[in-house]
């Protein structure tokens, strides 16, 4: 019994010495404010990332539909035959799709790394 009492007092002494004194009176409020700010920033970035993917898919779908419909129109628009515009339109569409897809994937990876911290 005596050994348990000494263990308890020893443990009590160690725990009483482990109290942390904060340098400022509003330290807790500042830390909690920073945590809330970081959380709201992460939520905002997540929402923006979701919207980016949605609009990327919608724009890609629109571009593909236009590239399919464009050659089927036989009437010239403003004196320009649409068969002539088909190749430049497809090149621009492919370039934009690849660059935006690369940017979205890179942004998604950076966001995942930041949220793990």
N, C-alpha and C positions, 0 to 999 in steps of 0.2 A: 504494500500500500504506500509505503514511504517513497518508493521509486516512482510511482505514478504521480504523486504530488510534486516531486522535483521535476518530472518531465513536464507537467502542466505549468508549473511556475516558469520553467525555462522557456517553454513555448509562448507563454503569456508575455514574458520579457522581450523575446524576439519580435513578436507581433507589435508590441507597443513602440518599438524602435523603428518599425518600418513605415510609420506614417509619413506621408509626403506633404511637404509644405509648398504651396504654390506661391509664386512671386507676386501675383497680382490678385486683387479681390474679385475681378470679373473675368478671370482666366477661363473658368468653366463656360461662361456665356460666350466668350469669343470662340472657344473650340467648338462648341455646339453650333454656333452660327456658321463657322467654316464647313462643318460636316453637312449642315442643311443646304448650304450654297452649292457644295460639290454634288450632293444628291440631286438637287433640282437641275443642275447643269447636265448631269448624266441622263436624267429623264428627258430633258429637252433634246439632247443629241440623239437619244434612241428614237424619239418621235420624228426628228428630222431625217434620220437614216431610213426609217420605214417609209416616210413620204418620198424620199429620193428613189427608193426601189420601186415604189408604186408608179411614180411618174416616168421612171426609166422604162418599165415594162409597157406602160401606155404609149409612150413616144416610139418605142421600138415597134410595137404592133402597128401604130399608125404609119410609120415609115415603110414597113413591109407591105401593108395594104396598098399604100400609094404606089410602091414600086411594082406591084402586081397589076394595079388598075391603069397605071400610066401608059403602058404599051397598047392597051386595048382601045384607047381613045384615038379615033381616026381624024378628028377635026383639029386643024392647027389652032393654037391659041396665040394671039398677037402676031400671027404670021410665022410662028415657029412650030415645026413639026415635033411632036412629043417623042418620036423615036430618037431624035438627036439628043434630047435631054435625058434619055434613059441611063446611059453609061455614066455621065457625070453625077447624076442623082444617086446611082448605086454606089459609086466610089465615095461620095460625101457621106452617105448613110452608113456604109461600112466603117469609115474612119471615125465618125461620131459614136457609133455603137461600141467600137473597141476602146476608144479613149474614155468614154463615160463608164463602161463596164470596169475598166482597169481602175479608174478613180474610186468607184463605189466599193470595189473589193478591197482596195488599199485603205479607204476610210473605215470600212467595217473591221478590218484587222486591227487598225490602230485603236478603234473604240473598244474592241474586246480586250486588248492589252491594258488599256487604261482602267477599265472597269474591274479587272482582276486585282489591281493594286489595293 
